[in-house]
Amino acid sequence: MILLRRLDKRLPAALLSMAVGLVLSLLLDLQSQGVRIIADLAPIPQGLPPLSMPDLSLVRPLLGVAVACTVLSLVESTAVARSIASRRGDTLEISTEFTGQGLANIAAAFFGGYPTSGSLARSALSDRMGAASRMAGVFSGLMMLLVLLTLGPVVDHTPVACVAGLLMVLAADLIDTARIRTALRGGLGDRLGFLGTTLGCWVVPLDQAIYVGVAISVVLFLRRARILNVRRIGVDSRSRLREAWDGEDAQECPQIRMLHVDGAMFFGAAGELETALREATLKTDVEVLVLRLKRAQGLDVTSGDVLVRAAARLSEQGRRLLLVGLQPRAMASLEQMGVVKAIGSEQFFPAQSAWFEAMDEALRHSLQHLPEHRCAECPLEAYLATRT
């Protein structure tokens, strides 16, 4: 294969190499000399596979391996698809790939087939041979049917070494050394994910190594997802609201603290959210805490409980928590979980059609309900004056 590629890339190197191996096996009777052929592993059956019903009694004993096979199939197919797509500049639709694999496995179950995947070898070979459309897969399937119907006994004499060599060359084609170097030069998470999965494949059985890789990926994802950005909002020199970063000059009303929350508000980030709310109200001057949640995502029961506890704690101290900018879906989730009822619907200011309209309403409400406004030149009043 390697030699033929160097001679002319247009030659079907894989097909010619397999054909040479098959011819030599037949002419020299290699099987009688101890060379293993495909028939020694599992003879290719003649004819189409018969229709059969899956044995559902095997679901429980095979469930663990089945899940591992599912993960392996999806990871393998997406890996080869991404590798080929990146080289060709194509757009990859993962959901379409997963749907196709699911349908293929359901169909295979009724013909005694083993778990299927996007073929690593066939995909790499098709790409190498210049395939340009889905018809390459269709023709591959038709040719396999032709082999089953007519050429099975002949192909049985193909040396296993020929198939192994083919797979080794195709697998080598998929190794992206540049990507590996990039991963090893990346952050700790990138290096840990790559090295952990690689070592797992060498040390433990493949189905267990898959779970090792999945576990590392989940832990790294949760580590990244739990990062919640909570920033103060202040008024700049031109009387506009802006997120106040450390070291930036942003004026605030000492009685009204505004926070902007950006990120996934799920159970993993609940601790950070609760800490941020407590720190924002440490000063006793703060009468109202305005929490802007326009870009918050993934509100769940845990984060909802954090909001309810914060509102109750502030209410006991004679202070208030206002929630601003919630999108319709987020509002519906909080209503369904009972958060809106527990806090009070009057303390919610959902997102409006105009920018900062909900925030403006919340600030006017806050200023009107302050027991005593002690801010001499309030930046929030100056800001609201520019909005009228």
N, C-alpha and C positions, 0 to 999 in steps of 0.2 A: 504493500500500500504506500509506504513512504517513498519507495523508489519510483513507482508509477506517478505519484503526485509531482515529484521533481521533474519527471519527463514531460508530463502534460497534465495540467490541473483539470482539463476537460474530460479526461479518461475516467470511467466509473471504477476507480481503484478498488473499492471494497468488493464490488461484484466480481471483478476479474480475479482478485486474490482468492475469494471463496471458490470460484470456479476452478482455479488451478489446484487448490487443495483437494477439491472433490475429485477431479480427474486423476490426480496422483494416487489418491486413496483407492480408487477403483482399479487403476492399472497395476499398482504394486501390491494390492491386497493388504493394505497397512493394518487392517483390523487383526489379521492372523499373525502379524508380527508384534502385537501388543499395543498398537496405537489405538487409543480410545476414540470412538466415533459417536455421533449423536445418538445412534441406535442403542449404544451401551448405557446412555443416561435415561432416555425415554424416547422410544420410536415415535416418529411423527405419525399420528393416526391418519388413516385414509378416509376420505369423505368428510362431510360436515358434522360438527358435534351434535348429538341428539338433544332435543328439548327435555329438560328435567326440572323438577321443583327443588328449591333450596331446602336443606334439612335444618329447620328452625331449632331443633334440639341442641345444635352446636353453638347457638348464640352465646350462652353463658361461658362455656370453656374457652371459646375463641375471642371473647370480647376484648381482652387486653391486647392481644396480638393484632386484632382487627383495627383497633384505634391506632396502634403503632404503624400498621400498614397504611392507614389513611393519611397519617401525618407524613410518612415517608413518601407516599405517592404525590401528595400535594407539594411537599418541599422539593422533591426531585424535579417535577414537571415545571414548577415556577422557576427553579434555579436554571434549568437549561433554557427555558423560555426567556428569562431575563438576560442570560448570557448571549443568546442569539439576537434578541431584540436590541440590546445595547450596541452590538456590532453592526447591525443593519439600520439602526435609527428608526425602528418600528415602535409603535405604541402597543403596550401590553394590557389586555383586559383580563385581570385576574378572575373576576366574577364569572366571566364566560368560560374560562379554563376550568374552574371548579365545577361549574354546572355540567360541562361536558364530561368531566371525569365521573361525576356522580351518576349521570345517565348511563355511561359506559359500564360502570360497575353493577348497576341494577340489571342491565341487559345480560352481562356476563354471568350473573348468578343463575340465570335460567338455562345456561348452556354448559354448566360445569366448569366455568372459567375461573382462573385465580384472579386476585385483585389486580386491576389494570391501572396504568398511569400513562402520562404523556411520555412516550418512549424516548429515553435519553439517547439511545443508539440511533434510532430512526430519525429523530429530529436533527441530531448532529450530522448524520449522513445526508439527509435531505438538504440541509443548509450548505454543506460542503459541495454537493452536486449542483447547487444553484436553483433549488426549488423556490418558486415565487408565489404560490397560492395554496389554498387548502386542498386543491385537487391532488397534491403530492401525497397527502395522507389517504385520500380515497383510492388512488392507484396502488398504494402500498397494501391496503386492505384487500383489494381485488387480486393482487398478485399472491397474497397469502392464501386466499381461497383457491386460486389456481394450483398452488403448491399442494394444498391439502387434497385436492381432487385428483391430481395427476402425478405429481413429482415427489410425493412423500417418500416412497421407498428409495429413490435415488438420493435425495437430500440426506437421508439417514446415514449415508456413508461419508458425510463431511466430517473431517477430524475435529474433535473438540478444541484442539490447539488453534485451528483456524478461527473458530468463533471467539476464543479467548483473545487471540491477537487482534482481531477486529475491534473487540470491546476496549482493549487497552489503548489502541490508537485513538479511537473515538473519545474515550475518557480523557486522554491527554489533550485532545483538542479543546476540551471544556475547561481546562485549568487556566485560570486568568491570573497569572503571576503578578501583574500590575495591581489588580484588586487586592490580592493577598498582602502585598507590601503596603498598600494604602490602609488596610484594616489593622495591620500590625503597627503602623505609625499613628493610628487614630487614638481615641481616648481609651480609658481603662475598660469601659463597657464593650467597645469593639474588639479589643484584644481578648478579653475574657470570653466573650461569646464565640469567637473563632477558635481559640485554642481549646476551650472546654469541649466544644462539639467534636473537634478533630480528635482529641485524646480519648473522648468517650467512644468513638467508633473503633479505636485501636484496642481499648482495654476491656470493654463489656460487650455482650451480644448486641447486634445491630438494633433490635427492637427496644432494648433498654437504653442504648446510646441516643436513640431518638428522643426518649423522654428526658434525658439529661440536657440535650440541646433545647427542648421546649421549656424545661424548667429555668434554664439560664436566661432564655429570651423573655419569659414572663417576669422573672425577677428584675431584669434590666428595664423592661417596659414600665413596671410599677414604680421603679426608682425614678425614672424620668417623669412619669405621669403625675407623681405626687408633688412635683414642684409647682407650687401655686404662687403666682405673682400678685402681691398685694401692695399697691402703691398709693401714696397720698395724692389728693387732688387739691390744687391751690389756684390762686388767681395771679396771673402774671402782670407785668407792668402796663399792658394794654387792656387790662380788665377782661381777660379771657381765661376760661378754665383750661388747665393743663395738668398732666400728670407730673408730680413733683419727684424728681430723682434726687438721690443724695447729693448734697452740695449745691443744688439749684435754689435760686431765690424765688419762692412762691409764697404769697401772702395767704393766711388762713384766718378765719374767724375763730377765736379761742373757744367759743361756745358750740361751734358746729364743726365737726370733723368729717371730712369726706374721704372715702377710700374707694379705689377702683380694683376689682378682683378680675384677674385674667387667668384662665386655665381650667383644668378638670376638677370640679368640686365633688369628688367621689370619696368613698370611705378612707382611701389611702392618704388624702390631703386634709381630712377633717381636723387633725391635730394642728396643722399649720394655720388653718382658718381660725380655729378657736383661739390660738395664741395671738394672731394678728388682731382679732377683735378685742381681746383683753388689753393688749398693749395700747391700742388706739383710745381706750377709755380710762387709762390709768390716771390721767389728769382729771381732777374733780371739776375743773372748769367746763369740761365737755358736757353739754346738755343733750346734744343730738348727734347720733352717729349715722351718717348717710352712706349706705353701701351700694355702690354701682355694680350691677351684675350683668351688664349687657353682653359681655364676652365670656361669661362663665358658662361652663359646659358640664354635662353629666351629673346634674343635681340628683342625689340619691337620698335615701332615708337618713343616713348618718349625717350628711351635711345639713339636711333639713333640721335634724335635732339640734345641731350646733347653733343654727339661726334661732330656733325657738328658745333654747337656753339663754342665749345672749340677749334676746329681747326681754325675757322674763327677768334676768338679772338687772338690766338697765331700768326696767319698769319699777322694780323694787326700790331702786335708788332715785326714782323720780326723773329718770332720763328716758330717751326714746331711741329706737332703732328704726330707720326708714330704709326700705329696699327699693332700688331704682333700676329701671331699664330692663326688666325681665322680659324675655321674648315670650310670645303666646304659648309655645310648647312648655317652656319652663314654668310659666304660671299655672298651666293646667296640671303639671306634675305636682307642684306644691299644693295646689288645691286638693288634688286626689289624696295626697299624703296627710292632709289636715294641717299643714304648716300655716296656710293663709288664715284659717280659722283660729289657730292657737295664738298667732301674733296679732291678728286684727287686720282686716282688709284695708282699713284707712291708712295703714302704714306701708302699703304697697303702691308704687307708682310705675306701672308697666311701661314698656317701650312705646313711644309714639312715632308718628310718621316723620316728624321733623327732628333734626339733630338736637340733642340736649333738652328737648321739650319736657321730658319726664323729669330730668334733673332740675330744670327751672321750677317746675311745680313743687318738687320736694323741697327746694331751698326756700321758696316763698312760704310754704307751709311751716317749715322750721322756724323762720324768722317771726311769723305771726304767733306761734305758740310758745315762744321763749318766755319764761316767767319774767325775766328782766334782761333786756338787751344791753350789755355793758360794753359793747364794742363801739368806741367813739367814731372812728372812720372805718366802717365795716367794708372789707373788700368784696363780700358777697352782695351787699347792697349796690356797690358800684358796678359789679358785674351784671346784676339784674336790671339795672338802669339802662344798660346798653342793649338789653334784649327786648325792651318794650317799644 
